[in-house]
Amino acid sequence: MATEVEEAFIQADAREYTDVASEVLETTEQGHGRRETRRYRTLGDLSGVPRSALW
């Protein structure tokens, strides 16, 4: 299942997320003398992922 979801992200990324329902969340934390920024992307439509109902 994880491989199928990863493939969905690879395909969406190759299309630069054009016509792909997705959201981006960014968090920033500071501590221990450094600043960390994390970016997360979610796909809103997993209909192209086999077995997506199991997700």
C-alpha positions as CSV (number, residue, x, y, z in Angstrom):
1,M,0.0,0.0,0.0
2,A,2.8,2.5,0.9
3,T,4.4,1.9,-2.5
4,E,1.1,2.7,-4.3
5,V,0.7,5.9,-2.3
6,E,4.3,6.9,-2.9
7,E,3.7,6.3,-6.7
8,A,0.7,8.6,-6.6
9,F,2.9,11.4,-5.1
10,I,5.6,10.7,-7.7
11,Q,3.1,11.0,-10.5
12,A,1.5,14.2,-9.1
13,D,4.9,15.7,-8.5
14,A,5.9,15.0,-12.1
15,R,2.8,16.9,-13.2
16,E,3.7,19.7,-10.7
17,Y,0.4,19.0,-9.0
18,T,-1.6,20.4,-11.9
19,D,-5.2,19.2,-11.8
20,V,-4.4,17.3,-8.6
21,A,-6.4,18.0,-5.4
22,S,-3.7,18.6,-2.8
23,E,-2.9,20.8,0.2
24,V,0.3,22.0,1.7
25,L,1.0,22.6,5.4
26,E,4.1,24.3,6.7
27,T,5.3,24.4,10.3
28,T,8.3,26.2,11.7
29,E,10.0,25.5,15.0
30,Q,13.0,27.1,16.7
31,G,15.1,25.5,19.4
32,H,18.5,24.3,20.3
33,G,20.1,27.1,18.2
34,R,18.4,26.1,15.0
35,R,15.2,26.8,13.1
36,E,13.4,23.9,11.3
37,T,10.8,24.3,8.6
38,R,8.7,21.3,7.6
39,R,6.4,21.1,4.6
40,Y,3.8,18.5,4.2
41,R,1.6,17.8,1.2
42,T,-1.5,15.7,1.2
43,L,-3.4,14.4,-1.8
44,G,-7.2,14.9,-1.7
45,D,-8.1,12.3,-4.3
46,L,-6.7,8.8,-4.0
47,S,-9.1,7.2,-6.5
48,G,-6.2,6.4,-8.8
49,V,-4.5,4.4,-6.0
50,P,-5.3,0.7,-6.0
51,R,-6.7,-0.4,-2.6
52,S,-7.1,3.2,-1.5
53,A,-10.2,2.2,0.5
54,L,-7.8,0.4,2.9
55,W,-5.9,3.6,3.6
